[in-house]
């Protein structure tokens, strides 16, 4: 039976906040019902077809993962909150916003957002990184990523893996392969010393992680899709003074 908004129990905010503070991430199941996630998938498929038609050769490496067999399969789409009304509404969902504000404080905006695609037996890994390295927030406690599972995400199809407690330490050095300048990542030798644990998320659930939490995902070895929408929320008093990549501040969506 599909879950409905009325049937979902209120989350335990105290337990959620405590886990997030200790581990640097927390998973909350059932934030959205499966019907809404089905609509989200349909939105990404329609937008993806439009995007591929207009994709220039020089941009393909940024958005398409793999060789000839994956030539028409996107690995990501940027800023769905700006380009698709459905995702703007998702970002404003009261249940989601309440969780975000409990973690980083009141008065928030979406600074950046992404759709991630891992097709069956084809979606590649995402190397370890920290979101705060990319964004450079003036207050690390004022940034949280809400990773919304559009499909069930588990170890077989490439769920996130988090470095437990890494948000309590420093932002680590990142570097990018020469042929993938956008793929800033932490060296394997450093990641191997961290307590990296899988974080499965059921469809409609949300995994929240601190900007300083090291995270990565493996490839999709299953026969199932693993799609997700990441909303990067920032408290409105936070300034992104030292971003590692250029971001268009005109796309920031004020929520509260």
Secondary structure by P-SEA (a helix, b strand, c coil): cccccccccccaaaaaaaaaaacccccccccccaaaaaaaaaaaaaaaaaaaaaccccccccccccccccccccccccccccccaaaaaaaacaaaaaaaaaacccbbbbcccbbbbbccccbbbbcccccccccccccccccccbbbbcccccccccccccccccccccccbbbbcccccccccccaaaaaacbbbbbbbcccbbbbbccccccccccccccbbbbbbbbbcccccccccccccccccccccccc
